[in-house]
Amino acid sequence: MTTDLPHFRYHPDPIASGSVRESAETCACCGRSTGWIYTASFYTAQNVNGRLCPWCIADGSAAERFEGEFIDAYGLDGISEETLMEVTRRTPGFHTWQDPYWLVHCNDAAAFIGEVGYAELAAHPEALDQLRLDLRMGGWHDASRLENFLTHLGQGANAMLFRCTVCGTRLAYADAS
């Protein structure tokens, strides 16, 4: 059983986020039982019989073999083609109610930190302010309803927290069922 997971620059702790968990399952790509298995989405037109190991994600073999992606390119504007391929084809995705998307800051993909509620988000005021502004621009014009929604994150709706890989700024978007 292997214990040292590959490093994912844009998803530094896939175990904490729940995207990778311990498992005796065999990887659908390499056929090995590595002790770890990927649990979030993989988008492909092919029929994949089973789950994938983190190593087949990291080296791109799973995306290549099954002609798929772990995250959609939506929102990944202004980054290099190399970074786009790393995020969509060699980085574990994460669990969401709605279609997940990756945030960008300083012309680079941000690192996914995890799903958080209001208390965790409030510890990063720049992320909370950015989310508040994004929601206002998205149509939340009633300030009291917006603040009520934000303070109840973690109770049916969550924030997806990211960290800029260049400047360290925290960013977030809301995800609800």
N, C-alpha and C positions, 0 to 999 in steps of 0.2 A: 504494500500500500504506500503510495507516494504522499508526502505531507506538504512539501514546498510547492505551493501553487505558482503558476507563472505570474509575472507582474503585468498588470493592466494599467497603463498610464491614466486612462480616462475612466476607469472604474477600479480605484485602488483597493477596495475591500468588498469583493463580491460575496463573501461569506456573511458579513454584517448586513448587507442589503437583502440577503435571502436569494440572490441570483445563483449562488453555488452552495451546495450542501454536501455533507458526507453521505456516501452511498456506495454500495457494493455493485451497483448497476454497471453494465458493460456499455462503453461508448459506441454509439451507432456509426461513428466514423472510423475509428481506429481499431475497434473490437477489444480494447483493453479495459480492465476494471482498475481504475486509478485511485479509487477511494473517494473521489469527488465527482459530482455531476451537476450540470447546468440545469436550472429549473425555470428560467423565464422564456420569453418568446423567441422563436426563430422563424423568419418569414421565407418560405420557399414554395415553389409550385410542385416540388417533388415530394414523394411519400417517404418520410424519414421514420424508420421503425426503431424508436427508442430515443434516448436523450444523448447529449454530447458532453464530452469531458472538457475541462478548461484548457488543456493543452491543444486540442484540435481547434478550439476557438482562437487561442493566442497565435498559433502559427498559420492561421487562415485556411487550414485544410478542410474544416467543416464547411465553411462558406463556399470554398471552391468546389468541393465534391458534390454538394447539394445545391449549388447555385443559389445561395440564400444570403440573408442579412439578419443581424441581430437587432438592428435598430434602423428605422427609416431615415433617409437623408433629410427629411423635412426639418427646417430650422437650422441646418448646418451650412449657413451661408457665409461666405467670406473666408473660408478655410482652404488650405491646400488640398489637392487631390489625394496626396499621400495620407493626410490626416483624416479625410473623409473615408478612405478605405480602411484605415485603422479602426475608426469608431464603428462603422457599419458592418465590417466583416471580420474584425479581430478583437472586438471588445464585447464582453457580456452585456446584454440588455438588462432591464430591470422590470419588476412587476408594477403594473398600473391598472387602474380601472378603465381609463381611456387609452387611446393609442399613445405610447410614449414618444417623447421627442427629446433631443439633446440640445442643451443650451451652449451658446458661443459667447466668448468675451475676449477682448484683445486679439482678435483674428485667430483664435485657436478654440478648439472644442474645450469645454469645461470638464472637470472631473466630477463624476456622479458620486455624491457622498451618501445619500440615502433618503428614505421617506421620513418626514418629520411632521410633528404637530406644532401647534402655536408656541409652546414653551421653548422648543428647540430652535424654531425659526426666529423667535424674539431675541435669542442670544446672538443673532447675526442681523443687526438692524438694517444694513445695506440690502440684504436679501428681502427682508420684510418690506422695506420701502419700495424696492424694485417690483415686487409682487403686487403691492398696493397700486402702484402706477399702472402696471400692465392690466390689472383688473378694471381700473377706471377707464383706460383706453378701450377695453373690451366691452364696455357698456354698463359697468357698475357705477351709476351716477348717485345713488342714494348712499351717502357716507356712513350712516348708522347701520344699514344692512351690510355694507362692505366690511365694516369693523366687526360686526357680529359674526360674519362668515369667517374672517381671519382668526378671531379669538376662539373659534370652535374647530379650527384645523386639528385633525387628530381624532375627530368624532364624525366619521362618515366621509370626510374629505381630508386630504393630506397635501403637504407641500413636498415637492421633489427638490432636494437641496443639492446644489453644485458648487464647486470652487474653481475659480479661474486658475488655470495652470501657469499663467504668466504673472499676474499681479496679486493673486490670492483672494480677490473679491468673491464674496458668496452671492449666489444667484438662486432663484427658485421659481417654480411654477406650480399652480394648484392642480390637483387631480381629484376628481370626485366620481362616485358611482352614479 
